[in-house]
Amino acid sequence: MMTLRKHVSLCYSLQVVWCVLVVAEEWTVTIPNQISGLTGSCILIPCSFTHPSSYSPSNVTWYQYSKMPAKYPVVFSRTKPVDIIEHYSGRTELVGRASDGDCSLMIHGMMLEHNEHDIYPWVDEVSKYVFAFFQWRVTLEVTDTAPRPQLSVSEEQREGGNITVSCAVLHTCPSSPPSLSFRDQRGVVQGYHTEEIQGRWRVLSTISFVARAEDHEKAVACNVTHPGGQTATGEVVLDVSYAPRSVSVSGGSTVVQVGTNLSLSCVSDANPPASSYLWYLLRDGLVMPLNHSTETVAVTDLDPDENVFHCIAINSLGRSKPSSSFVVTAECEF
């Protein structure tokens, strides 16, 4: 908050000169130092002031700050609208009422020409030397490039669980906020529009859906479109955890000689990766567990004819179904 204190000296002359220093009640003004916007959009500058209880303000005028003597370019005025300078003519309106201590200004259709302008309010120009707030100004920052929306995703991303992706963008045009949309993404969408601080508002859109293993490493994109036509896109990559799936056994040749050292691997799709394994050998209708818990096993005691191998992959979320059969035919050497 920026505060302006004014003191008024009242001097009376009879036979002697009497000078009385009257300390006026405190005037305060609250206004941001800087506010940003996009071309084609609006900017709402929040502005409020307090005044002595004995005074009733009735009018607020906005000016562009100028270092030129006797130069007071008018940005907004109800009493002299013809004096508003070209870049602001037909674009400005006072949102609040002076009687309520509200000096907020709306500027429509921002242009690059407004960039770096310093503007300030005056309360009741008839008393401008007492109630001028030109010492405190707001700087306009206008750009033609839209920032990317900010995306975030719920911490737990697990197959079968609910995932929520949030997309947010800040803006300064509450009457015509930007629009958000998720690209090529299933789910339930909800939207929110909230006021932040210092003349900023937040548009937030969320999309919720049940996570699938296929969503792992998928990019969820969010598009923002501003009233001035500027667009931008942000994205977040999903990290969905799931139990092992698509398990298979791989190895070398499926036809080997008896006594051959055979190396087999259990291949699975899992997040996090499988950390342990169960191996089985089906022989003569009997299931024989192999004493191995690693991804790769070495087998040497192959029986003649068919040897059928299966594996199961395990991670912290669960275990897979048994793999399809991997049949190795062992032949005797003659």
C-alpha positions in Angstrom: 0.0 0.0 0.0 1.2 3.5 -0.8 0.1 6.3 1.6 -0.1 10.0 1.0 -0.1 12.4 3.9 -1.1 16.0 3.5 -0.8 18.9 5.9 -2.6 22.2 5.5 -1.4 25.5 6.9 -4.1 28.0 7.7 -2.9 31.6 8.3 -5.0 34.5 9.7 -3.9 38.1 9.8 -5.4 40.6 12.3 -3.0 42.8 14.1 -0.6 39.9 14.1 -0.2 36.9 11.8 -1.5 33.6 13.1 -0.4 30.5 11.4 -2.0 27.2 12.4 -0.8 23.9 11.2 -3.7 21.6 10.6 -2.8 17.9 10.2 -5.3 16.5 7.8 -6.7 13.0 8.2 -4.7 10.5 6.3 -5.3 9.8 2.6 -4.2 6.4 1.4 -4.2 4.8 -2.1 -3.7 1.2 -2.9 -2.5 0.4 -6.4 -0.1 -2.1 -8.0 3.3 -0.9 -9.1 3.0 -2.8 -12.4 0.4 -4.8 -14.3 0.8 -6.9 -17.4 -1.6 -7.7 -20.3 -1.8 -9.0 -23.8 -2.7 -7.0 -26.9 -6.4 -7.2 -27.7 -7.3 -8.1 -24.2 -8.3 -5.8 -21.4 -6.6 -4.8 -18.2 -8.4 -4.0 -14.9 -6.3 -2.0 -12.6 -7.4 -2.3 -9.0 -7.3 1.0 -7.2 -8.8 2.1 -3.9 -8.3 5.1 -1.6 -9.4 6.3 1.8 -10.1 10.0 2.6 -10.9 12.1 5.6 -14.4 11.4 7.0 -15.3 15.1 6.5 -14.7 14.9 2.8 -17.0 13.4 0.1 -15.1 12.6 -3.1 -17.2 12.6 -6.3 -14.8 12.2 -9.3 -11.7 10.3 -10.4 -9.6 11.2 -13.4 -6.7 9.1 -14.7 -3.7 10.6 -16.4 -0.5 9.4 -18.2 2.5 10.5 -16.3 4.6 13.1 -18.2 7.8 14.8 -17.3 6.9 17.7 -19.6 5.8 20.8 -17.7 2.1 21.5 -17.8 1.5 18.2 -19.8 -1.2 16.1 -18.3 -2.3 13.5 -21.0 -5.8 12.4 -20.0 -6.4 8.6 -19.9 -9.9 8.7 -18.5 -12.3 11.4 -17.6 -16.1 11.6 -17.2 -16.1 15.4 -17.1 -13.9 16.0 -20.2 -14.0 12.9 -22.4 -12.9 14.9 -25.4 -9.5 15.5 -23.8 -8.7 11.7 -23.6 -5.6 11.1 -25.7 -5.9 8.9 -28.9 -4.4 5.7 -27.5 -7.0 5.6 -24.8 -10.0 7.2 -26.4 -13.0 4.8 -26.3 -11.0 2.2 -24.4 -11.2 3.3 -20.7 -13.9 3.2 -18.1 -14.0 3.7 -14.3 -15.3 0.4 -12.8 -16.0 1.7 -9.3 -17.4 4.9 -7.7 -15.4 7.6 -6.2 -17.9 7.9 -3.3 -17.0 4.3 -2.4 -13.3 5.0 -2.5 -12.9 2.9 -5.6 -10.7 4.3 -8.4 -10.3 1.0 -10.4 -9.8 1.5 -14.1 -10.6 -0.8 -17.0 -8.6 -0.5 -20.3 -10.1 -2.4 -23.2 -8.3 -3.5 -26.4 -4.7 -3.1 -25.1 -2.2 -2.1 -27.7 1.6 -2.3 -27.9 1.6 1.5 -27.8 0.4 1.3 -24.2 3.6 -0.6 -23.2 5.6 1.1 -20.4 3.1 3.9 -19.9 2.9 5.1 -16.3 -0.6 6.2 -15.4 -2.1 7.5 -12.2 -5.5 8.6 -10.7 -6.6 12.0 -9.4 -9.4 12.4 -7.0 -11.5 15.6 -7.5 -9.2 17.8 -9.6 -10.6 21.0 -8.0 -8.4 20.0 -5.0 -5.6 18.4 -7.0 -2.8 19.9 -5.0 -4.1 18.2 -1.9 -5.5 14.9 -3.3 -3.3 14.1 -6.3 -1.8 10.6 -6.3 0.7 11.2 -9.1 3.6 10.2 -6.8 2.3 6.6 -7.1 1.9 5.2 -10.6 1.2 1.9 -12.2 3.3 0.8 -15.1 1.6 -1.0 -18.0 3.5 -3.9 -19.5 1.9 -5.0 -22.8 3.1 -7.9 -24.9 1.9 -9.8 -28.0 3.1 -13.2 -26.8 1.0 -15.4 -24.6 2.8 -17.4 -21.8 2.4 -21.1 -21.7 -0.2 -22.4 -19.3 1.1 -24.1 -16.2 0.2 -27.8 -15.8 0.4 -30.1 -12.8 -0.8 -33.7 -12.2 -1.9 -35.5 -9.0 0.9 -37.1 -7.1 -0.5 -40.7 -7.2 -0.8 -42.0 -10.8 -1.7 -45.6 -10.5 -3.5 -47.9 -12.9 -7.2 -48.1 -11.9 -6.9 -44.9 -9.8 -8.2 -41.5 -10.5 -5.8 -38.9 -12.1 -6.4 -35.2 -12.2 -4.4 -32.9 -14.5 -4.7 -29.1 -13.8 -4.1 -26.4 -16.3 -3.9 -22.8 -15.2 -3.1 -19.3 -16.6 -3.0 -15.9 -15.0 -4.5 -12.9 -16.7 -5.7 -9.3 -16.1 -9.0 -9.2 -18.0 -11.8 -10.6 -15.8 -14.6 -9.6 -18.1 -13.1 -11.6 -21.0 -10.9 -14.3 -19.6 -8.9 -16.7 -21.8 -10.3 -20.1 -22.5 -8.6 -23.4 -21.8 -9.0 -26.8 -23.5 -7.4 -30.2 -23.2 -6.3 -31.7 -26.5 -7.3 -35.3 -27.3 -7.8 -36.4 -23.8 -10.7 -38.3 -22.3 -12.2 -37.4 -18.9 -14.4 -35.1 -16.9 -13.5 -31.4 -17.3 -14.2 -28.7 -14.7 -13.4 -25.0 -14.8 -12.7 -22.3 -12.2 -12.1 -18.5 -12.3 -10.7 -16.9 -9.2 -9.2 -13.5 -8.2 -5.6 -13.5 -7.2 -3.7 -10.4 -6.0 -2.5 -7.2 -7.6 -5.0 -7.1 -10.4 -4.5 -10.7 -11.5 -7.0 -13.5 -12.0 -6.5 -17.2 -12.5 -8.3 -19.4 -15.0 -8.1 -23.1 -14.0 -9.3 -26.1 -15.8 -9.0 -29.7 -14.5 -9.6 -33.0 -16.2 -10.1 -36.2 -14.3 -9.9 -39.8 -15.6 -9.2 -43.4 -14.6 -5.6 -44.2 -15.3 -4.7 -47.1 -17.6 -1.3 -48.7 -18.2 -1.5 -47.3 -21.7 -1.4 -43.8 -20.3 2.1 -44.2 -19.0 4.5 -41.7 -20.7 1.5 -40.1 -22.5 1.6 -36.3 -22.9 -1.5 -34.4 -21.8 -1.6 -31.1 -23.6 -3.6 -28.0 -22.6 -4.3 -25.1 -25.0 -5.0 -21.5 -24.0 -6.7 -18.9 -26.2 -6.8 -15.2 -25.3 -9.4 -12.7 -26.4 -6.7 -11.0 -28.6 -6.2 -14.3 -30.5 -2.9 -15.3 -28.9 -2.5 -19.0 -28.2 -0.1 -21.1 -26.3 0.2 -24.8 -25.3 1.6 -26.5 -22.3 1.9 -30.2 -21.5 2.7 -32.7 -18.8 3.9 -36.3 -19.2 2.1 -39.0 -17.1 4.0 -41.4 -15.0 1.5 -44.2 -14.4 2.5 -47.1 -12.2 1.1 -50.6 -12.9 1.8 -54.3 -12.2 3.7 -56.3 -14.8 1.9 -57.3 -17.9 2.6 -58.6 -21.4 5.0 -61.2 -20.0 6.9 -63.5 -22.3 10.0 -65.8 -22.2 12.7 -65.2 -24.7 15.8 -67.2 -25.4 18.0 -68.6 -28.2 17.1 -71.5 -30.4 14.1 -73.6 -29.4 15.8 -76.8 -30.7 19.0 -77.7 -28.9 21.0 -80.7 -27.9 20.6 -82.4 -24.6 23.2 -80.9 -22.1 23.2 -77.6 -23.8 23.5 -74.5 -21.5 20.4 -72.5 -22.3 19.9 -68.9 -21.2 16.3 -67.6 -20.9 14.9 -64.2 -20.1 11.6 -63.1 -18.6 10.4 -60.0 -20.5 7.6 -57.8 -19.1 6.1 -54.4 -19.3 5.9 -52.8 -15.8 6.2 -49.5 -14.0 8.2 -49.7 -11.8 10.2 -52.5 -13.6 9.8 -56.0 -12.2 12.1 -56.7 -9.3 11.7 -60.4 -9.0 10.5 -63.4 -11.0 9.1 -66.9 -10.7 10.1 -69.6 -13.1 8.4 -72.9 -13.9 9.2 -75.9 -16.0 6.4 -78.1 -17.2 7.7 -81.6 -17.9 5.7 -84.7 -18.3 2.6 -83.0 -17.0 4.3 -81.9 -13.8 5.0 -78.3 -12.8 8.5 -77.9 -11.5 9.4 -74.5 -9.9 12.9 -73.4 -10.8 15.0 -72.0 -8.0 15.6 -68.6 -9.7 14.2 -65.2 -8.9 16.2 -63.2 -11.5 15.2 -62.0 -14.9 17.5 -64.4 -16.6 18.0 -68.1 -15.9 20.5 -70.6 -17.2 19.2 -74.1 -17.8 21.4 -77.2 -18.5 19.3 -80.2 -17.5 17.0 -80.4 -20.4 15.3 -83.7 -21.0 14.9 -85.1 -24.4 11.8 -84.0 -26.4 9.8 -81.0 -25.1 10.6 -78.7 -22.2 8.0 -76.0 -21.5 9.0 -72.9 -19.6 6.8 -70.2 -18.0 7.7 -67.1 -15.9 5.8 -64.6 -13.7 7.1 -61.1 -13.2 6.6 -59.2 -9.9 6.9 -55.6 -8.8 5.7 -53.6 -5.8 2.2 -53.3 -7.3 1.6 -57.0 -7.9 2.4 -59.9 -10.2 1.7 -60.8 -13.8 -0.2 -63.7 -15.1 2.0 -66.6 -16.2 3.7 -66.1 -19.5 2.8 -68.0 -22.6 4.6 -71.3 -23.1 8.2 -71.2 -24.3 8.9 -74.7 -25.7 12.4 -76.0 -26.0 13.0 -79.3 -27.8 16.1 -81.1 -26.7 17.6 -83.7 -29.1 20.1 -86.4 -28.3 23.3 -86.3 -30.2 24.0 -89.5 -32.2 
